[in-house]
């Protein structure tokens, strides 16, 4: 799964950190995924069947596992997002990026604070927040490589796909808080990040990652996401339709 290695290296360069592991070696099959899910307390019917991330501490060591469903991997192989992006492959890409982000930020946090750093609801909320930001950054990176120069309509599509569409209702209030809150906080931080000069964005991102979760919330206060994506309002320039075939965002 060479794409996973590419994504890992991109995220490691972005955050200036070496995870010290090979995520490809952490990928497990359906049987092992089912075993780990049975041991986990995260048994929610609303969670995706496409991909899962598991971690636990054993003998003071961090153990990681990643699962990707065959259908999701087949989609990314048939419609390589490095060559083209559309509604046909953007969701599998975002789910893939989210799980890779979870694994890497868990290793970073464990290296910084040991087992105590990677336990509790606050850490899970932090992982979701960082995953939404990372999904945005990866999608922005790929769109820019395919549709340079990057225009406002491209950014509107990226923002909607990576952030807005994930602020959805959940039956489980814990999931609603974790996932919906992450989408709103990530949107607020991304807006802040895009507003600073490009030369300062990397430092801003790395500083934000290092903050405790309470300070992350204060740094990027949560707000309600718009029901329509940016760039989709009357009077906005219509999105381009380049070779990569980016569709107009849908609410």
Secondary structure, DSSP 4 states (H G I P E B T S, - for coil): -HHHHHHHHHHHHHHT---SS-GGGGEE-HHHHHHHHHH-S---TTS-SSEEEEEEEETTEEEEEEEE-HHHHHHHHHS-TTT--STTTHHHHHHHHHHHHHHHHHHHHHHHH-GGGG-SHHHHHHHHHHHHHHHHHHHHHHHHHHHSSP-HHHHHHHHHHHTGGG----SSHHHIIIIIHHHHHHHHHHHHHHHS-HHHHHHHHHHHHHS-HHHHHHHT---PPPSS-TT-STTSPPPP--TT-PPPP--
